[in-house]
Amino acid sequence: MKSDELRSWLAEHKLRAVGTLWASALLGSLAYNFSKPNMKTSVKLIHARLHAQALTLAALAGSALVEFYDHKSGAKAKWYEKHI
């Protein structure tokens, strides 16, 4: 997949991309935390949630920057004209 196609897909499906990133971050963090035997289960779950939450906030900020760039460049207005 070319970078332009990937960027276009991400611009069109921002929430789906953020949700997928959240789920994969949560699962990855859970897998990492459960490989440590010296932590309580509740601490492992809290750490996994915090890691996933931080990554989700970063993804949402990136999504907002893409949206801002699209509006500033006029690409979003052309997209709306095409779909209306």
Contact map, one row per residue, 1 for C-alpha under 8 A:
111011000000000000000000000000000000000000000000000000000000000000000000000000000000
111111000000000000000000000000000000000000000000000000000000000000000000000000000000
111111100000000000000000000000000000000000000000000000000000000000000000000000000000
011111110000000000000000000000000000000000000000000000000000000000000000000000000000
111111111000000000000000000000000000000000000000000000000000000000000000000000000000
111111111100000000000000000000000000000000000000000000000000000000000000000000000000
001111111110000000000000000000000000000000000000000000000000000000000000000000000000
000111111111000000000000000000000000000000000000000000000000000000000000000000000000
000011111111100000000000000000000000000000000000000000000000000000000000000000000000
000001111111110010000000000000000000000000000000000000000000000000000000000000000000
000000111111110000000000000000000000000000000000000000000000001001100000000000000000
000000011111110000000000000000000000000000000000000000000000000000000000000000000000
000000001111111110000000000000000000000000000000000000000000000000000000000000000000
000000000111111111000000000000000000000000000000000000000000001000000000000000000000
000000000000111111100000000000000000000000000000000000000000000000000000000000000000
000000000000111111110000000000000000000000000000000000000000000000000000000000000000
000000000100111111111000000000000000000000000000000000000000000000000000000000000000
000000000000011111111100000000000000000000000000000000010011000000000000000000000000
000000000000001111111110000000000000000000000000000000010000000000000000000000000000
000000000000000111111111000000000000000000000000000000000000000000000000000000000000
000000000000000011111111100000000000000000000000000000110010000000000000000000000000
000000000000000001111111110000000000000000000000000110110000000000000000000000000000
000000000000000000111111111000000000000000000000000100000000000000000000000000000000
000000000000000000011111111100000000000000000000000000000000000000000000000000000000
000000000000000000001111111110000000000000000000001100100000000000000000000000000000
000000000000000000000111111111000000000000000001101100000000000000000000000000000000
000000000000000000000011111111100000000000000001000000000000000000000000000000000000
000000000000000000000001111111110000000000000000000000000000000000000000000000000000
000000000000000000000000111111111000000000000011001100000000000000000000000000000000
000000000000000000000000011111111100000000011001000000000000000000000000000000000000
000000000000000000000000001111111110000000000000000000000000000000000000000000000000
000000000000000000000000000111111111000000000000000000000000000000000000000000000000
000000000000000000000000000011111111000000010011000000000000000000000000000000000000
000000000000000000000000000001111111100010010000000000000000000000000000000000000000
000000000000000000000000000000111111100000000000000000000000000000000000000000000000
000000000000000000000000000000011111111000000000000000000000000000000000000000000000
000000000000000000000000000000000111111000000000000000000000000000000000000000000000
000000000000000000000000000000000001111100000000000000000000000000000000000000000000
000000000000000000000000000000000001111110110000000000000000000000000000000000000000
000000000000000000000000000000000000011111110000000000000000000000000000000000000000
000000000000000000000000000000000100001111111000000000000000000000000000000000000000
000000000000000000000000000000000000000111111100000000000000000000000000000000000000
000000000000000000000000000000000000001111111110000000000000000000000000000000000000
000000000000000000000000000001001100001111111111000000000000000000000000000000000000
000000000000000000000000000001000000000011111111100000000000000000000000000000000000
000000000000000000000000000000000000000001111111110000000000000000000000000000000000
000000000000000000000000000010001000000000111111111000000000000000000000000000000000
000000000000000000000000011011001000000000011111111100000000000000000000000000000000
000000000000000000000000010000000000000000001111111110000000000000000000000000000000
000000000000000000000000000000000000000000000111111111000000000000000000000000000000
000000000000000000000000110010000000000000000011111111100000000000000000000000000000
000000000000000000000110110010000000000000000001111111110000000000000000000000000000
000000000000000000000100000000000000000000000000111111111000000000000000000000000000
000000000000000000000000000000000000000000000000011111111100000000000000000000000000
000000000000000000001100100000000000000000000000001111111110000000000000000000000000
000000000000000001101100000000000000000000000000000111111111000000000000000000000000
000000000000000000000000000000000000000000000000000011111111100000000000000000000000
000000000000000000000000000000000000000000000000000001111111110000000000000000000000
000000000000000001001000000000000000000000000000000000111111111000000000000000000000
000000000000000001000000000000000000000000000000000000011111111100000000000000000000
000000000000000000000000000000000000000000000000000000001111111110000000000000000000
000000000000000000000000000000000000000000000000000000000111111111000000000000000000
000000000010010000000000000000000000000000000000000000000011111111100000000000000000
000000000000000000000000000000000000000000000000000000000001111111110000000000000000
000000000000000000000000000000000000000000000000000000000000111111111000000000000000
000000000010000000000000000000000000000000000000000000000000011111111100000000000000
000000000010000000000000000000000000000000000000000000000000001111111110000000000000
000000000000000000000000000000000000000000000000000000000000000111111111000000000000
000000000000000000000000000000000000000000000000000000000000000011111111100000000000
000000000000000000000000000000000000000000000000000000000000000001111111111100000000
000000000000000000000000000000000000000000000000000000000000000000111111111110000000
000000000000000000000000000000000000000000000000000000000000000000011111111000000000
000000000000000000000000000000000000000000000000000000000000000000001111111100000000
000000000000000000000000000000000000000000000000000000000000000000000111111111000000
000000000000000000000000000000000000000000000000000000000000000000000111111111100000
000000000000000000000000000000000000000000000000000000000000000000000110111111110000
000000000000000000000000000000000000000000000000000000000000000000000010011111111000
000000000000000000000000000000000000000000000000000000000000000000000000011111111100
000000000000000000000000000000000000000000000000000000000000000000000000001111111110
000000000000000000000000000000000000000000000000000000000000000000000000000111111111
000000000000000000000000000000000000000000000000000000000000000000000000000011111111
000000000000000000000000000000000000000000000000000000000000000000000000000001111111
000000000000000000000000000000000000000000000000000000000000000000000000000000111111
000000000000000000000000000000000000000000000000000000000000000000000000000000011111
